[in-house]
Structure formats: structure tokens, C-alpha cells
């Protein structure tokens, strides 16, 4: 793909179970890089599969990325009765603490099962794994979504998850760069400010991301790190993006913002989008399907630049599979591993 026909550097949502005529017209006009699905977009397997097809058709791009947050536990967009109730990632960290080999096996099986559900619907990107290190005083917005409080465990299980997604033909998105676990507030509602020293952040919070720096996609944190940039959340900070994420951590994958509609950010949505891209993010993410917000975000975007296009191409190049997989046997084995 050349720069001249590059998609808009945005991933957008829609309001309901099907895109409206107005949404389709907007998507056809701006041709976003991709879309993201939430619970409001989900009813049944056939409906979700139809929605995925309609979104790609509206953008005129059969290869448009379709993302979802399908972690398990509290954060899942697909659930019973049509889909498995996967456990939170912290369950696997607890198993790893008892037996590392069994913890790795359980993460691999669980991730392959998650990915199989997505592939059946045409969804090709899962916003997983979290490489956030859990801190005892941190806000529970991370909590049991994290693999645990030891950076080396988070990195080890994160790698298993990444590999299992890629084996399945699903792209992973590592989050929340450069680390959300120490935050004392929920960035959906407030702007967290982390006062820890840079040395402490590098030794603990940033460490799993460095170990996983080769992952092809990543998502930023709407968190202020006072020791690095006291004035701007990571998503909007050229210092954090360029000095920490790109240089210290060494992440060179496609960098996507967390949802621009979250309350951690303020100001108009056009400015949020523009400032995110100026800070060094490749793509902005707007999730809630609000029509006025979405149009404002689009107004602050530009087409994906050459570096972003190269990162998309590299992501697609590693998207293999799916490798052979016996889902019934995997589910049975996982149940045994997680039995009390």
C-alpha cells in the first residue's frame, strides 16, 4: 500500500448492532484503518459476523482491522450464552506461581480458545496481553487483569499469550504502554498521575514491555508519569512516546492510543486526535460510537504515514495460521488445570 492511498490513521466504533447509513457514509469517506467492537455491538454470532463484514465493506477495505478487548474476566465483549466465560489473566499468574510450566500451558490453551472465537467472527485483532505489573496500591482497574506483581512473570506469560495469538492468526496488542499498574485512578474516569521515580519505573513497570518490545501492535496509557513528563498523559506526550516507548523500551510496532473518549483526557476531540499523532502515536482509537465525538476525532486525523504503513505491513506479515488446534481437548485440559 502506498502513502497516496493510505487509510485514515484511526480505529473507530459504531453505535449499535449494525452501522447506520450515516456511519457507513462516514467510513466510506474517511476509510479508517480499522474498527473496534464493544458489548453494545454484540448480540449473536451471526449478527457479529455480519457486522464485521458490513464495517469492512463500508470502508471499502476487506483487510480493515477489526479489534476487540477479549481478555476474560471483567473485560470481555463476547460472553455467555454464545461464548465461553474465560477467566481473568490473574488466574494464570496464580497458577504460574505454583507451577510455571502449568501456568504457561494454561495461558496458551486459554488464548487459543479466545482466538478461535474471534476468528469465527472475522475479528483479527485482540487487545491482549496486558504487560502492566500489578501494584498492591494500584487502582483495581488493572487488578486481576494483570498476570501479577513480578515483572518477569508478566513478561513470561505475556510472551506465551502473544505467541498463541499469532499461532491462531490473530494479532496481539500489548497494553498499556509504558505501564498502567501503578496508577491510583481509573483512566476511564480520571487522569492518573504516577509520581514514582524514573529508576523505579524502569526497573519494574517498563520491564515487561522491554521484554516484549517486538510485539507488532501496542496501546498507550492515559497516565501522567511525573518524573518524565509532568504535564501530559503518555498518549499525548512526545517525551513519553519517543524517549520511553520508542527508545528506552524499544517498541517499534504500530502504536495505537487508548480510547480518546476516556475521561483522563480533556479538551475537544479534534485536538486530542491531532495531539496524539503529533506526540508520535501511529493511530488514534475512538470507541464509544458517539457520532459527534467521532466526527471531531476524524477531523483531527491524517492518513497513516509511511512509518505507520510499514508497521501495519510488518504486523500483517507475522499474521499466520491458524495452526491446527483441537478446541474440545484444549477446553477439557484447561478445565483440569484450573480446577480448585
C-alpha positions as CSV (number, residue, x, y, z in Angstrom):
1,X,0.0,0.0,0.0
2,X,1.4,3.4,-0.9
3,X,1.1,6.6,1.1
4,X,-1.2,8.1,-1.6
5,X,-4.0,5.5,-0.8
6,X,-3.3,5.2,2.9
7,X,-6.2,4.7,5.2
8,X,-7.1,7.2,7.9
9,X,-4.9,6.8,11.0
10,X,-7.9,5.9,13.1
11,X,-9.8,3.0,14.5
12,X,-13.4,3.7,15.1
13,X,-16.5,2.2,16.7
14,X,-20.2,2.2,15.7
15,X,-23.2,2.8,17.9
16,X,-25.2,-0.4,17.6
17,X,-25.6,-3.8,16.2
18,X,-25.4,-2.6,12.6
19,X,-23.7,0.5,11.2
20,X,-26.2,3.2,10.4
21,X,-26.4,4.8,6.9
22,X,-24.6,7.9,8.3
23,X,-21.9,5.8,9.8
24,X,-21.4,3.9,6.6
25,X,-21.1,7.1,4.6
26,X,-18.5,8.5,7.0
27,X,-16.5,5.3,6.9
28,X,-16.6,5.2,3.1
29,X,-15.4,8.8,3.0
30,X,-12.5,8.6,5.5
31,X,-11.5,4.9,5.1
32,X,-10.3,4.2,8.7
33,X,-7.5,1.7,9.3
34,X,-10.0,-0.4,11.3
35,X,-12.8,-0.7,13.7
36,X,-13.3,-1.8,17.3
37,X,-16.3,-3.8,18.8
38,X,-17.9,-3.4,22.2
39,X,-20.7,-5.1,24.1
40,X,-23.3,-2.8,22.5
41,X,-22.3,-4.2,19.2
42,X,-22.8,-7.8,20.2
43,X,-26.0,-10.0,20.1
44,X,-25.3,-13.3,18.4
45,X,-22.5,-15.0,16.4
46,X,-24.3,-14.5,13.1
47,X,-25.0,-10.8,13.9
48,X,-21.4,-10.1,14.9
49,X,-20.1,-11.8,11.8
50,X,-22.5,-9.7,9.6
51,X,-21.4,-6.5,11.4
52,X,-17.7,-7.2,10.8
53,X,-18.4,-7.7,7.1
54,X,-20.5,-4.6,6.9
55,X,-17.9,-2.5,8.6
56,X,-15.2,-3.7,6.2
57,X,-17.4,-3.2,3.2
58,X,-18.3,0.3,4.3
59,X,-14.6,1.3,4.4
60,X,-14.1,-0.4,1.0
61,X,-11.3,-2.4,2.5
62,X,-11.7,-6.1,3.1
63,X,-8.4,-6.0,5.1
64,X,-9.6,-3.4,7.5
65,X,-8.5,-4.4,11.0
66,X,-11.3,-5.4,13.4
67,X,-10.3,-5.2,17.1
68,X,-11.9,-6.3,20.3
69,X,-11.0,-6.3,24.0
70,X,-11.4,-10.0,24.8
71,X,-9.3,-10.6,27.8
72,X,-11.6,-12.7,30.0
73,X,-12.9,-11.9,33.5
74,X,-14.2,-8.3,33.8
75,X,-13.1,-7.3,30.3
76,X,-14.8,-9.3,27.6
77,X,-17.1,-8.2,24.8
78,X,-18.2,-11.8,24.0
79,X,-19.7,-13.9,26.7
80,X,-22.3,-16.5,27.6
81,X,-24.6,-17.9,26.3
82,X,-22.8,-17.8,22.9
83,X,-19.2,-17.7,24.0
84,X,-17.1,-19.1,26.8
85,X,-16.7,-17.2,30.1
86,X,-12.9,-17.0,30.1
87,X,-11.2,-16.3,33.5
88,X,-9.2,-13.1,34.2
89,X,-5.5,-13.2,33.4
90,X,-4.6,-13.1,37.1
91,X,-5.8,-16.6,37.4
92,X,-3.0,-17.8,35.2
93,X,-0.5,-15.8,37.2
94,X,-1.6,-17.5,40.4
95,X,-1.2,-20.9,38.7
96,X,2.2,-19.9,37.4
97,X,3.3,-19.1,41.0
98,X,2.5,-22.7,41.9
99,X,3.9,-24.3,38.8
100,X,5.4,-22.1,36.0
101,X,5.1,-24.8,33.3
102,X,1.4,-25.4,34.1
103,X,0.8,-21.6,34.1
104,X,2.3,-21.3,30.6
105,X,0.3,-24.2,29.3
106,X,-2.9,-22.7,30.7
107,X,-2.3,-19.3,29.1
108,X,-1.6,-20.9,25.7
109,X,-4.7,-23.0,25.8
110,X,-6.9,-20.2,27.0
111,X,-5.5,-17.8,24.4
112,X,-6.0,-20.3,21.6
113,X,-9.6,-20.7,22.7
114,X,-10.2,-16.9,22.8
115,X,-8.7,-16.5,19.4
116,X,-10.8,-19.3,17.9
117,X,-13.9,-17.4,19.0
118,X,-12.7,-14.3,17.3
119,X,-11.6,-15.9,14.0
120,X,-15.1,-17.5,13.6
121,X,-16.5,-13.9,13.6
122,X,-13.9,-12.4,11.3
123,X,-12.2,-10.4,14.1
124,X,-8.5,-10.4,13.6
125,X,-7.0,-8.3,16.4
126,X,-7.3,-8.9,20.2
127,X,-6.2,-6.1,22.6
128,X,-4.3,-8.6,24.7
129,X,-1.9,-9.2,26.6
130,X,-1.6,-6.7,29.4
131,X,2.0,-6.2,30.3
132,X,1.0,-4.0,33.2
133,X,2.6,-5.0,36.5
134,X,0.1,-5.2,39.3
135,X,1.0,-3.0,42.3
136,X,-0.6,-3.5,45.8
137,X,-1.7,0.1,46.0
138,X,-2.7,0.4,42.3
139,X,-6.3,1.0,41.3
140,X,-8.3,-2.1,40.6
141,X,-8.9,-1.0,37.0
142,X,-5.9,-3.2,36.4
143,X,-6.1,-5.7,39.3
144,X,-6.7,-9.2,38.2
145,X,-6.4,-8.2,34.5
146,X,-2.6,-8.4,35.2
147,X,-0.7,-11.6,35.3
148,X,0.8,-10.5,38.6
149,X,3.2,-8.3,40.5
150,X,6.5,-9.8,39.3
151,X,7.8,-8.2,36.1
152,X,9.5,-11.4,34.9
153,X,6.2,-13.4,35.3
154,X,4.2,-10.8,33.5
155,X,6.8,-10.8,30.7
156,X,6.9,-14.6,30.5
157,X,3.1,-15.1,30.4
158,X,2.7,-12.2,28.1
159,X,5.1,-13.9,25.6
160,X,3.1,-17.1,25.8
161,X,-0.1,-15.1,25.0
162,X,1.5,-13.3,22.1
163,X,2.7,-16.5,20.6
164,X,-0.6,-18.2,21.0
165,X,-2.5,-15.4,19.3
166,X,-0.1,-15.4,16.4
167,X,-0.4,-19.2,16.1
168,X,-4.1,-18.6,15.8
169,X,-3.9,-15.9,13.1
170,X,-4.9,-13.1,15.4
171,X,-2.8,-10.0,16.0
172,X,-1.9,-9.1,19.6
173,X,-2.0,-5.6,21.1
174,X,0.3,-5.2,24.1
175,X,-1.0,-2.7,26.6
176,X,-0.9,-0.2,28.3
177,X,2.5,1.3,27.3
178,X,4.5,2.1,29.2
179,X,2.7,0.7,32.2
180,X,-0.7,1.4,34.0
181,X,-0.4,-0.8,37.1
182,X,1.0,1.8,39.4
183,X,-1.8,4.3,38.7
184,X,-4.1,5.2,41.6
185,X,-7.1,6.2,39.5
186,X,-9.2,4.6,36.7
187,X,-8.3,6.4,33.5
188,X,-11.8,5.8,32.2
189,X,-12.9,8.3,34.8
190,X,-9.9,10.4,35.9
191,X,-6.4,11.3,34.9
192,X,-4.0,9.1,36.9
193,X,-0.7,10.7,38.0
194,X,2.2,8.4,38.9
195,X,4.8,10.1,41.0
196,X,7.3,7.2,41.0
197,X,10.9,7.9,40.0
198,X,12.1,7.0,36.6
199,X,14.5,4.5,38.1
200,X,11.7,2.6,39.8
201,X,9.5,2.7,36.7
202,X,12.3,1.4,34.5
203,X,13.1,-1.4,37.0
204,X,9.5,-2.6,37.4
205,X,6.8,-1.1,35.2
206,X,8.6,-0.7,32.0
207,X,10.5,-4.0,32.3
208,X,7.9,-6.4,30.8
209,X,7.3,-4.0,27.8
210,X,11.1,-4.1,27.1
211,X,10.9,-7.9,27.1
212,X,8.0,-7.8,24.7
213,X,9.2,-4.9,22.6
214,X,9.0,-6.9,19.4
215,X,5.1,-7.3,19.6
216,X,3.7,-5.8,16.4
217,X,1.0,-3.6,18.0
218,X,0.7,-1.7,21.2
219,X,-1.7,0.6,23.1
220,X,-0.7,3.7,25.1
221,X,-1.7,4.5,28.7
222,X,-3.6,7.7,29.6
223,X,-1.3,8.2,32.6
224,X,1.0,11.0,33.6
225,X,4.4,10.0,34.8
226,X,5.6,13.0,36.8
227,X,9.3,12.1,36.6
228,X,9.2,12.0,32.8
229,X,6.5,14.5,31.6
230,X,4.5,16.1,34.5
231,X,2.3,18.0,32.1
232,X,0.9,15.4,29.7
233,X,-0.5,11.9,29.7
234,X,1.6,9.4,27.9
235,X,-0.7,9.3,24.9
236,X,-0.2,13.0,24.3
237,X,3.4,13.2,25.3
238,X,6.2,13.3,22.7
239,X,8.6,12.8,25.6
240,X,7.0,9.6,26.8
241,X,6.3,8.2,23.3
242,X,9.7,9.0,21.8
243,X,12.1,8.8,24.8
244,X,10.4,6.0,26.8
245,X,8.2,3.9,24.5
246,X,10.2,4.1,21.3
247,X,13.8,4.4,22.7
248,X,14.1,3.1,26.3
249,X,11.6,0.3,25.8
250,X,12.5,-0.1,22.1
251,X,8.9,-0.7,20.9
252,X,8.7,-0.2,17.1
253,X,5.3,-1.7,16.5
254,X,2.1,0.1,15.5
255,X,1.3,2.4,18.4
256,X,-2.4,2.9,19.0
257,X,-3.8,5.3,21.6
258,X,-6.2,4.1,24.3
259,X,-9.7,5.3,23.7
260,X,-9.8,9.1,23.2
261,X,-13.2,9.3,24.8
262,X,-11.9,8.3,28.2
263,X,-12.2,11.0,30.9
264,X,-8.5,11.0,31.6
265,X,-8.1,13.3,28.6
266,X,-9.7,16.7,28.3
267,X,-10.2,19.3,25.5
268,X,-12.0,18.9,22.2
269,X,-11.8,15.6,20.4
270,X,-10.1,17.1,17.3
271,X,-7.3,18.4,19.4
272,X,-7.0,15.0,21.2
273,X,-6.6,13.2,17.9
274,X,-4.2,15.7,16.5
275,X,-2.0,15.9,19.6
276,X,-1.8,12.1,19.9
277,X,-0.5,11.8,16.3
278,X,1.9,14.7,16.9
279,X,3.2,13.0,20.0
280,X,4.2,10.0,17.9
281,X,1.3,7.6,18.1
282,X,0.6,6.0,14.7
283,X,-3.2,5.6,15.1
284,X,-5.9,7.0,17.3
285,X,-8.7,4.9,18.8
286,X,-12.3,6.2,19.4
287,X,-14.5,3.5,20.9
288,X,-17.9,4.7,22.1
289,X,-19.6,5.3,18.8
290,X,-20.8,8.8,19.7
291,X,-21.4,10.4,16.4
292,X,-20.4,14.0,17.2
293,X,-17.2,12.9,19.0
294,X,-16.3,10.5,16.2
295,X,-16.6,13.2,13.5
296,X,-14.5,15.5,15.7
297,X,-11.8,12.8,16.1
298,X,-11.8,12.2,12.3
299,X,-11.3,16.0,11.8
300,X,-8.1,15.8,13.8
301,X,-6.6,12.8,11.9
302,X,-4.5,12.4,8.9
303,X,-3.8,9.4,6.6
304,X,-1.4,6.8,8.0
305,X,2.1,8.0,7.3
306,X,4.9,6.0,5.7
307,X,6.2,4.7,9.1
308,X,2.7,3.6,10.1
309,X,2.1,1.9,6.8
310,X,5.4,0.0,7.3
311,X,4.3,-1.1,10.8
312,X,1.0,-2.3,9.5
313,X,2.7,-4.3,6.8
314,X,5.1,-5.9,9.4
315,X,2.1,-6.8,11.6
316,X,0.3,-8.4,8.7
317,X,3.5,-10.3,7.7
318,X,3.5,-12.2,11.0
319,X,-0.2,-12.9,11.0
320,X,0.0,-16.6,10.2
321,X,-2.2,-19.6,10.9
322,X,-4.3,-20.7,12.3
323,X,-2.2,-23.7,13.3
324,X,-4.0,-26.9,13.9
325,X,-6.0,-26.9,17.2
326,X,-8.3,-29.3,19.0
327,X,-10.6,-26.9,20.8
328,X,-12.5,-29.6,22.7
329,X,-9.4,-31.2,24.0
330,X,-7.9,-27.8,24.9
331,X,-11.1,-26.8,26.8
332,X,-11.0,-30.0,28.8
333,X,-7.4,-29.7,29.6
334,X,-7.8,-26.1,30.7
335,X,-10.6,-27.0,33.0
336,X,-8.4,-29.6,34.6
337,X,-5.6,-27.1,35.0
338,X,-7.8,-24.5,36.7
339,X,-9.8,-26.9,38.9
340,X,-9.6,-26.0,42.6
